[in-house]
Amino acid sequence: MNIYGEFFTSFMAPFFDGLVHIFKSFFEGLYQMFNVLTYIDVVTKYKDNLTGVGLVILIFSIIFLLAMFAFIIFCIVRIIRTYLRYRRNVRKEDMLIEEIENLNNDILKLRKQNSKFSELTNDEGEIEYDENGKPVNSLKEGESRFFKLTSVDEKYKDYKPVPIENKFTLAEFCELFRNYSASKLKLYYDLDLIRLFVAALASNKLIILEGISGTGKTSLAYAFGSLIDNETTVASVQPSWRDSTEIFGYFNEFTKRFNETEILAKMYEAQYTDEIYITLLDEMNISRVEYYFAEMLSVLELPNKKDWIVELVPNVWEHDPIKLDEGKLKVPENMWYIGTINNDDSTFMITDKVYDRAMPIAIDTKAEAFDAPEVEPFKVSYKYLDNLFAKASKEHAVSDETLAKINEMDHYVIEHFRLAFGNRIVKQLKEFVPAFVACGGEEIVAIDYLIAHKILRKFEQLNLAYIKDEIDGFIAYLEKLFGEGKMPECKAYLLRLKKTI
C-alpha cells in the first residue's frame, strides 16, 4: 500500500472503529439484558442464603424483570404497529389524493367539452348541421364575431364625453371614501387603511388585499367602485383557471365567434371614457395567479404605456370592433385590478413574481363603527387623479436622506440575509410614499409599511432557523437607522417571524 492509501486508512480508522464500537456495544447491551442464563447463575449463587425475606425479594425481582421484559416487548410491538399503520394511512392518503386529482382533471375535461357543446347550440338549444353532418357556421352575414365589444361600440356610437369636474385633494378623497363607505354601505375602515389603498393606486395597477376572512377585503373594492359611480367588475376566480383565456376569452373555431369575458368587455369600454374602472379578482389565489394573469403581469410591467397591448386574434375581419387594432387590444390605463386572497389549505401561495409586481395591503382587523356625514357617489376623472399622484410625487418626494438610509439597509440585508430588493421596489416606493403623504399620512409610516410588506416578506423563503439569531440584531439596526419606535410595522413582522421558528 502506498503512502496515500496508508494515510487515508489511518485517518478514517477512528471513525470506522467508533462506528463498529457503537453497533457492537448496542448488540452486547441487548444480549446482556436478555441473557436468561446470567440471571439463573445469579439465583443459583445466592439461593442458599435467600431465606424468609430473601425469598420474597427473589420472587419480586423475577416478577419485576419479567414485567420489564414484557414492557420492552410491548413498546417494540407498539412502535412497529404504529409505523405499519402510519405507512398504510400514507399509502391510502396518496391514493386518495391521486384519485381526487384524476377526478378534478376529468371534471375539467367534461366542463370544457360541455362548454364546446353549448357553443355549438343555437337559441333553441339544438345543434345545426349541414347535409354532410358538420356544424353550421353560426356567424351570420354582417355580424361581428365580438358580440359584447361590438355592443359597446353601439352604446358609445353617438357618445359625447361629459367633462368630469373634480376639485378634491388626495386627503379629501380619502375622507370622502371612508365617510361614503360608512354612511351609505355601513362598511367601516380605518383612515390609514384608506390611505394605503389610495396610495397603492398611485404605484401599481395590481393591488392584493390579504388578511383573515371577514375583514372586508371584497367589500373595500366594491365600495370604491360604488363611490366613483362606476360599479366594480367582479370575477370569481375558479380552480380551473389555467391561462389568459380566463381573462380575455377565446375564439371558437366551430362557431367563428369570440367568447368574450366581462373583464374584456370592461377593458374595451374603458377606452371610451375618462372614468376609473375597477376589476376585482375575488379569491385570486384559488388558482395559480402566475398562470392565468401571466400576460397581464408582463404587459403592466412595461414602462411605456403605449406598449400595453394584448393580441386577441391574429387577423382582421370585417365588422370587428372599432378600437381593435389588427386584432390587438390596448390595455386601458384607467383600470386597476384588485385581487383578494385567503391563505389556507384550499389556495396556492402567491409567488415572489406576483408580489413584486403588486402592492399588498394587509387587512387583519375590523374598524369600529362611527357616525359619518352623508356622501353621494360621484364620477372621478382618471386624468385628474393621475395628475394628483404626479403632483404628490413632486411635492412630497422621498428625501435623499431617506433614500440613502434605504440603500444602507439594502447593503445590511445583503450582508446578513443574502437577500436584495431590486429597482422595481425602489420605483414603487418613490410613487407610493409621496401619495400616502398627500393622503394625509406620515412618510415614515408609509416607508415602514412598504419595507415590512414588500421586503421583509421575502424572509419567509429563507431558512428561518438560520436567520433566527440575526433578527434581534436587525431590529436594533432599524431602530438605530430610522429612529427608536419609528418602524413598528417592521418590528412586529420580525417578531412574528421569530415566533414561528
MOHUGI-V245808 format. One record per residue. N is the residue number from 1. PHI is phi in radians with two decimals (NA if undefined). Layout:
N/PHI + N/PHI
This chain:
1/NA + 2/-1.34 + 3/-1.11 + 4/-1.24 + 5/-1.12 + 6/-1.13 + 7/-1.08 + 8/-1.08 + 9/-1.09 + 10/-1.16 + 11/-1.15 + 12/-1.51 + 13/-0.98 + 14/-1.03 + 15/-1.14 + 16/-1.21 + 17/-1.06 + 18/-1.12 + 19/-1.11 + 20/-1.09 + 21/-1.11 + 22/-1.08 + 23/-1.12 + 24/-1.09 + 25/-1.13 + 26/-1.10 + 27/-1.24 + 28/-1.12 + 29/-1.11 + 30/-1.07 + 31/-1.08 + 32/-1.15 + 33/-1.16 + 34/-1.83 + 35/-1.40 + 36/-1.12 + 37/-1.05 + 38/-1.09 + 39/-1.14 + 40/-1.15 + 41/-1.07 + 42/-1.14 + 43/-1.14 + 44/-1.07 + 45/-1.15 + 46/-1.86 + 47/-1.14 + 48/-1.21 + 49/-1.64 + 50/-1.68 + 51/-2.25 + 52/1.12 + 53/-1.09 + 54/-1.06 + 55/-1.12 + 56/-1.08 + 57/-1.11 + 58/-1.08 + 59/-1.10 + 60/-1.09 + 61/-1.13 + 62/-1.13 + 63/-1.10 + 64/-1.08 + 65/-1.12 + 66/-1.10 + 67/-1.15 + 68/-1.15 + 69/-1.01 + 70/-1.10 + 71/-1.15 + 72/-1.10 + 73/-1.10 + 74/-1.06 + 75/-1.11 + 76/-1.10 + 77/-1.10 + 78/-1.10 + 79/-1.12 + 80/-1.10 + 81/-1.11 + 82/-1.12 + 83/-1.12 + 84/-1.11 + 85/-1.14 + 86/-1.08 + 87/-1.11 + 88/-1.13 + 89/-1.17 + 90/-1.11 + 91/-1.11 + 92/-1.10 + 93/-1.12 + 94/-1.09 + 95/-1.14 + 96/-1.15 + 97/-1.07 + 98/-1.10 + 99/-1.15 + 100/-1.11 + 101/-1.11 + 102/-1.13 + 103/-1.12 + 104/-1.08 + 105/-1.13 + 106/-1.12 + 107/-1.10 + 108/-1.08 + 109/-1.11 + 110/-1.12 + 111/-1.12 + 112/-1.15 + 113/-1.13 + 114/-1.13 + 115/-1.11 + 116/-1.13 + 117/-1.11 + 118/-1.14 + 119/-1.21 + 120/-1.46 + 121/-1.49 + 122/-1.60 + 123/-1.11 + 124/-1.48 + 125/1.47 + 126/-2.05 + 127/-1.46 + 128/-1.65 + 129/-2.11 + 130/-1.51 + 131/-1.17 + 132/-1.65 + 133/1.45 + 134/-1.70 + 135/-1.05 + 136/-1.41 + 137/-1.06 + 138/-1.43 + 139/-1.45 + 140/-1.50 + 141/-1.10 + 142/1.42 + 143/-1.75 + 144/-1.49 + 145/-1.31 + 146/-1.84 + 147/-1.14 + 148/-1.18 + 149/-1.19 + 150/-1.16 + 151/-1.12 + 152/-1.14 + 153/-1.02 + 154/-1.13 + 155/-1.10 + 156/-1.79 + 157/-1.01 + 158/-1.89 + 159/-1.31 + 160/-2.04 + 161/-0.97 + 162/-1.66 + 163/-0.98 + 164/-1.67 + 165/-1.68 + 166/-2.11 + 167/-2.33 + 168/-1.34 + 169/-1.63 + 170/-1.13 + 171/-1.11 + 172/-1.18 + 173/-1.08 + 174/-1.11 + 175/-1.10 + 176/-1.08 + 177/-1.10 + 178/-1.11 + 179/-1.21 + 180/-1.12 + 181/-1.05 + 182/-1.31 + 183/-1.35 + 184/-1.68 + 185/-1.97 + 186/1.02 + 187/-1.94 + 188/-2.03 + 189/-2.32 + 190/-1.19 + 191/-1.11 + 192/-1.10 + 193/-1.15 + 194/-1.09 + 195/-1.09 + 196/-1.06 + 197/-1.12 + 198/-1.18 + 199/-1.14 + 200/-1.11 + 201/-1.08 + 202/-1.33 + 203/-1.88 + 204/-2.53 + 205/-1.55 + 206/-1.98 + 207/-2.11 + 208/-1.93 + 209/-1.72 + 210/-2.22 + 211/2.60 + 212/-1.22 + 213/-1.16 + 214/1.61 + 215/-1.66 + 216/1.67 + 217/-1.17 + 218/-1.10 + 219/-1.12 + 220/-1.10 + 221/-1.15 + 222/-1.13 + 223/-1.12 + 224/-1.14 + 225/-1.08 + 226/-1.20 + 227/-1.06 + 228/-1.50 + 229/1.01 + 230/-2.57 + 231/-0.92 + 232/-1.13 + 233/-1.46 + 234/-1.78 + 235/-2.10 + 236/-1.45 + 237/-1.14 + 238/-1.95 + 239/-1.05 + 240/-1.45 + 241/-1.18 + 242/-2.18 + 243/-2.60 + 244/-1.21 + 245/-1.12 + 246/-1.25 + 247/-1.59 + 248/-1.76 + 249/1.78 + 250/-2.71 + 251/-1.56 + 252/-1.68 + 253/-1.21 + 254/-1.32 + 255/-1.59 + 256/1.07 + 257/-2.05 + 258/-1.74 + 259/-1.38 + 260/-1.58 + 261/-1.61 + 262/-1.14 + 263/-1.08 + 264/-1.07 + 265/-1.06 + 266/-1.25 + 267/-1.10 + 268/-1.23 + 269/-1.11 + 270/-1.06 + 271/-1.30 + 272/-1.53 + 273/-2.22 + 274/-1.80 + 275/-1.34 + 276/-1.67 + 277/-2.06 + 278/-2.15 + 279/-1.97 + 280/-1.81 + 281/-1.70 + 282/-1.33 + 283/0.94 + 284/-1.11 + 285/-1.69 + 286/-1.27 + 287/-2.28 + 288/-1.32 + 289/-1.06 + 290/-1.23 + 291/-1.54 + 292/-1.38 + 293/-1.90 + 294/-1.05 + 295/-1.11 + 296/-1.18 + 297/-1.04 + 298/-1.23 + 299/-1.15 + 300/-1.20 + 301/-1.45 + 302/-1.17 + 303/-1.20 + 304/-1.63 + 305/-1.17 + 306/-1.18 + 307/-1.58 + 308/-1.34 + 309/-2.35 + 310/-2.18 + 311/-1.62 + 312/-1.62 + 313/-2.41 + 314/-1.50 + 315/-2.49 + 316/-2.01 + 317/-2.01 + 318/-1.12 + 319/1.30 + 320/-1.16 + 321/-0.96 + 322/-1.07 + 323/-1.58 + 324/-1.51 + 325/-1.85 + 326/0.95 + 327/1.40 + 328/-1.89 + 329/-1.93 + 330/-1.42 + 331/-1.22 + 332/-1.19 + 333/-1.33 + 334/-1.64 + 335/-2.15 + 336/-1.99 + 337/-2.04 + 338/-2.04 + 339/-1.97 + 340/-1.85 + 341/-2.33 + 342/-2.13 + 343/-1.75 + 344/-2.57 + 345/-1.19 + 346/-1.62 + 347/-2.15 + 348/-1.71 + 349/-1.27 + 350/-1.29 + 351/-1.44 + 352/-1.03 + 353/-0.99 + 354/-1.33 + 355/-1.04 + 356/-1.11 + 357/-1.69 + 358/-2.18 + 359/-1.98 + 360/-1.40 + 361/-2.20 + 362/-1.53 + 363/-2.12 + 364/-1.94 + 365/-2.37 + 366/-1.89 + 367/-1.35 + 368/-1.31 + 369/-1.17 + 370/-2.62 + 371/-1.43 + 372/-2.19 + 373/-1.17 + 374/-1.15 + 375/-2.27 + 376/-1.62 + 377/-1.09 + 378/-2.60 + 379/-1.22 + 380/-2.18 + 381/-1.38 + 382/-1.07 + 383/-1.09 + 384/-1.14 + 385/-1.13 + 386/-1.13 + 387/-1.16 + 388/-1.13 + 389/-1.14 + 390/-1.13 + 391/-1.11 + 392/-1.10 + 393/-1.11 + 394/-1.46 + 395/-1.38 + 396/-2.18 + 397/-1.01 + 398/-1.10 + 399/-1.18 + 400/-1.08 + 401/-1.09 + 402/-1.16 + 403/-1.09 + 404/-1.14 + 405/-1.13 + 406/-1.16 + 407/-1.14 + 408/-1.12 + 409/-1.11 + 410/-1.04 + 411/-1.11 + 412/-1.12 + 413/-1.13 + 414/-1.10 + 415/-1.18 + 416/-1.70 + 417/-2.16 + 418/1.00 + 419/-2.26 + 420/-2.50 + 421/-1.94 + 422/-1.52 + 423/-1.16 + 424/-1.04 + 425/-1.21 + 426/-1.10 + 427/-1.09 + 428/-1.09 + 429/-1.09 + 430/-1.20 + 431/-1.73 + 432/-1.26 + 433/-1.10 + 434/-1.04 + 435/-1.13 + 436/-1.11 + 437/-1.13 + 438/-1.14 + 439/-1.36 + 440/1.90 + 441/-1.63 + 442/-1.73 + 443/-1.03 + 444/-1.14 + 445/-1.16 + 446/-1.15 + 447/-1.14 + 448/-1.00 + 449/-1.15 + 450/-1.15 + 451/-1.09 + 452/-1.11 + 453/-1.71 + 454/-1.98 + 455/-1.95 + 456/-1.13 + 457/-1.02 + 458/-1.17 + 459/-1.09 + 460/-1.11 + 461/-1.50 + 462/-1.54 + 463/-1.30 + 464/-1.07 + 465/-1.12 + 466/-1.22 + 467/-1.66 + 468/-0.94 + 469/-1.26 + 470/-1.59 + 471/-1.15 + 472/-1.04 + 473/-1.14 + 474/-1.22 + 475/-1.06 + 476/-1.10 + 477/-1.12 + 478/-1.10 + 479/-1.09 + 480/-1.26 + 481/-1.29 + 482/-1.79 + 483/1.97 + 484/-1.11 + 485/1.33 + 486/-1.53 + 487/-2.15 + 488/-1.15 + 489/-1.16 + 490/-1.14 + 491/-1.10 + 492/-1.09 + 493/-1.13 + 494/-1.14 + 495/-1.19 + 496/-1.11 + 497/-1.11 + 498/-1.16 + 499/-1.16 + 500/-1.39 + 501/-1.36
